[in-house]
Amino acid sequence: MIRSLYYQTFDDHSVQCGLCPHRCVIGNHERGICKVRINKDGHLYSEDYERITAIHLDPVEKKPLYHFYPGAKILSIGSMGCTFKCLFCQNYEISQAQPKNNTHYSSYPPDAIVKLALEQPENIGIAFTYNEPVTFFEYMLSVAGLSIKQDLKTVMVTNGFINKKPLENLITCIDAFNVDLKAFSDSFYQLVTQSKLEPVKKTIKRIADAKKHLEITNLVIPGLNDNIDEFEEMVRWIAGETGNTTVLHISRYFPNYQMNIGSTPIQLLNDLYNIAKKHLKYVYLGNVPDIEKNTTHCNFCGNKLIVREPNRPVSIFSDKKGRCPRCGNQVLDFIGLTTDPGKCL
């Protein structure tokens, strides 16, 4: 347990958390929406500090990141709690768990995680993922600060629901982000996730403005966020606000947790893929065994650069700096990004 960085205390010993846009007002000995931040006598604490519920050495493509060190491995860690209440969550056992009810974790001080990352073969760094990393914000900063000093890359897989000041703190020490843009309507966010869309849009735009590596994932759920006009509005917004070379992953939904809607039809995904390709240079289909729609081509000359096939190593045809060998176009991030360990804990 560690004291939270962003909160204010009131005279009655209640506190208001300033980490995410929920801005929970939390009574003494109560928790916020994320379930892992608790008020103890007028001070807010993160109960999940150093508590790791999931840890794996994953392909970086699994985050998903397709243009950031493709073919590499990354040590991926998660804790517990979430700022959303998604009805379809695939990791609900940890995202919707309270620390007091979840004993399936291991304790890893930040330096132990970094040591473990350095010991893994072909590992480029550490990814904060599985549950929403914003819930273990202080731990993420601590690990990221130590990682940067060891030339390990840092990745955050997030729903993007975070306030401006904490985000600025993160931007100084995270190399690459995948933001889950769940829909492009506030009604979806309110109904299905119990949150809001606008803060997520602001996060995406700020990451892009900071020139950090950014990829976006959109999980398509039939009947809820598959409206063609709304989807095209979303991809137009991505292209206009973040650039038309921003990577978009369109992912197939499968029933999970509290949602029993049938899986996304493949034809619908193909239709959305074709719409997205009108506005964005790099679009991929997730959870679909379509080799061509998971292959990276140079957006200038069309040269094949990355081939991704199920259960086979990624085939890379770019040069060592991520450029197209035919025309020299920079497509992939194989170079160190600007991070500042001094701004991390």
Long-range contacts (C-beta under 8 A, 24 or more apart in sequence): 1-45, 1-46, 1-47, 1-49, 2-45, 2-46, 2-49, 2-138, 2-139, 3-43, 3-44, 3-45, 3-46, 4-37, 4-44, 4-45, 4-46, 4-137, 4-138, 5-137, 5-138, 5-166, 5-169, 6-137, 6-163, 6-165, 6-166, 7-43, 7-44, 9-42, 9-43, 10-42, 13-39, 13-41, 13-42, 14-39, 14-42, 15-39, 15-42, 15-43, 15-44, 17-44, 18-163, 18-165, 18-166, 19-134, 19-137, 19-162, 19-163, 19-166, 20-83, 20-134, 20-161, 20-162, 20-163, 20-166, 20-199, 21-161, 21-162, 21-163, 21-195, 21-196, 21-199, 22-83, 22-161, 22-195, 23-163, 31-98, 33-83, 33-85, 33-194, 34-81, 34-82, 34-83, 34-132, 34-134, 34-135, 35-80, 35-81, 35-82, 35-96, 35-97, 35-98, 35-99, 36-79, 36-80, 36-81, 36-98, 36-99, 36-135, 36-136, 37-135, 46-135, 46-136, 46-137, 46-138, 46-139, 47-99, 47-100, 48-79, 48-80, 48-81, 48-99, 48-135, 48-136, 48-139, 49-136, 49-138, 49-139, 50-107, 50-108, 50-109, 50-110, 50-139, 51-79, 51-80, 51-99, 51-105, 51-106, 51-107, 51-136, 52-77, 52-78, 52-79, 52-105, 52-106, 52-107, 52-108, 52-113, 53-78, 53-79, 53-80, 53-94, 53-97, 53-102, 53-104, 53-105, 53-130, 53-131, 54-78, 54-91, 54-94, 54-130, 54-131, 55-106, 55-108, 55-116, 57-120, 57-123, 58-127, 59-314, 60-124, 60-127, 60-155, 61-308, 61-314, 63-127, 63-129, 63-155, 63-157, 63-178, 64-178, 64-215, 64-217, 64-249, 64-284, 64-286, 65-155, 65-176, 65-178, 65-213, 65-215, 65-247, 66-215, 66-247, 66-249, 66-282, 66-284, 66-294, 66-296, 66-306, 66-308, 67-213, 67-215, 67-247, 67-282, 67-296, 67-322, 67-331, 67-332, 67-333, 68-153, 68-155, 68-175, 68-176, 68-213, 68-215, 68-332, 68-333, 69-124, 69-153, 69-332, 69-333, 69-334, 70-296, 70-306, 70-314, 70-316, 70-332, 71-306, 71-313, 71-314, 71-316, 72-122, 72-123, 72-124, 73-120, 73-121, 73-122, 73-123, 73-124, 74-123, 74-124, 74-125, 74-126, 74-127, 74-153, 74-155, 75-113, 75-116, 75-117, 75-120, 75-123, 75-125, 75-126, 75-127, 76-126, 76-127, 76-129, 76-130, 77-108, 77-113, 77-126, 77-127, 77-128, 77-129, 77-130, 77-143, 78-128, 78-129, 78-130, 78-131, 78-133, 79-105, 79-130, 79-131, 79-135, 79-136, 79-139, 80-105, 80-131, 80-135, 81-131, 81-132, 81-135, 81-136, 82-131, 82-132, 82-135, 82-159, 83-132, 83-134, 83-135, 83-159, 83-161, 83-162, 83-195, 84-132, 84-159, 84-161, 84-193, 84-194, 84-195, 85-193, 85-194, 85-195, 86-182, 86-192, 86-193, 86-257, 87-192, 87-193, 87-257, 87-258, 87-259, 88-192, 88-219, 88-221, 88-253, 88-255, 88-256, 88-257, 88-258, 88-259, 89-256, 89-257, 90-256, 90-257, 91-130, 91-131, 92-256, 92-257, 94-130, 94-131, 95-131, 95-132, 110-139, 110-142, 110-143, 110-145, 110-146, 111-146, 113-143, 114-143, 114-146, 114-147, 114-150, 114-152, 117-147, 117-150, 117-152, 118-150, 118-152, 123-152, 124-152, 124-153, 125-152, 125-153, 125-154, 125-155, 125-175, 126-152, 126-153, 126-154, 126-155, 127-154, 127-155, 127-156, 127-157, 128-154, 128-155, 128-156, 128-157, 128-158, 129-155, 129-156, 129-157, 130-157, 132-158, 132-159, 132-161, 133-157, 133-158, 134-158, 134-159, 134-161, 134-162, 134-166, 137-166, 137-170, 138-345, 140-170, 141-169, 141-170, 141-173, 141-344, 141-345, 142-344, 142-345, 144-173, 144-174, 144-339, 144-341, 144-344, 145-173, 145-341, 145-343, 145-344, 145-345, 146-341, 148-173, 148-339, 148-340, 148-341, 148-344, 149-341, 151-336, 153-336, 153-337, 154-339, 158-203, 159-193, 159-195, 159-200, 160-199, 160-200, 160-203, 160-204, 161-195, 161-196, 161-199, 161-200, 161-203, 162-199, 162-203, 163-199, 164-202, 164-206, 167-203, 167-206, 168-206, 169-343, 169-344, 171-206, 171-207, 171-210, 171-212, 172-339, 172-340, 172-343, 172-344, 173-339, 173-340, 173-341, 173-343, 173-344, 174-212, 174-339, 175-212, 175-213, 175-336, 175-337, 175-339, 176-212, 176-213, 176-214, 176-215, 176-333, 176-337, 177-207, 177-212, 177-213, 177-214, 177-215, 178-214, 178-215, 178-216, 178-217, 178-249, 179-203, 179-204, 179-207, 179-214, 179-215, 179-216, 179-217, 180-216, 180-217, 180-218, 180-219, 181-216, 181-217, 181-218, 181-234, 181-238, 182-218, 182-219, 182-225, 183-218, 183-224, 183-225, 183-230, 183-234, 184-225, 184-230, 184-231, 184-233, 184-234, 184-237, 185-225, 185-230, 188-224, 188-225, 192-221, 192-224, 201-237, 201-241, 204-238, 204-241, 204-242, 205-241, 205-242, 208-241, 208-242, 208-243, 208-246, 211-338, 212-337, 213-333, 213-337, 214-242, 214-246, 214-247, 215-246, 215-247, 215-248, 215-249, 216-242, 216-246, 216-247, 216-248, 216-249, 217-248, 217-249, 217-251, 217-286, 218-248, 218-249, 218-250, 218-251, 219-251, 219-252, 219-253, 220-250, 220-251, 220-252, 220-253, 220-264, 220-268, 220-269, 220-272, 221-253, 221-259, 221-261, 221-264, 222-253, 222-261, 222-262, 222-263, 222-264, 222-265, 222-268, 223-261, 224-261, 226-264, 226-268, 226-272, 228-271, 228-272, 228-275, 231-272, 231-275, 231-276, 232-275, 232-279, 235-275, 235-276, 235-278, 235-279, 235-280, 236-279, 238-279, 238-280, 239-279, 239-280, 244-279, 244-280, 244-281, 245-280, 245-281, 245-282, 245-299, 246-280, 246-282, 247-282, 247-283, 247-284, 248-276, 248-280, 248-282, 248-283, 248-284, 249-284, 249-285, 249-286, 250-276, 250-283, 250-284, 250-285, 250-286, 251-285, 251-286, 251-287, 252-285, 252-286, 252-287, 252-288, 253-287, 254-287, 296-331, 296-332, 298-324, 298-326, 298-327, 298-329, 298-331, 299-329, 299-331, 300-324, 300-327, 300-329, 301-326, 301-327, 301-329, 303-327, 305-331, 305-332, 306-332
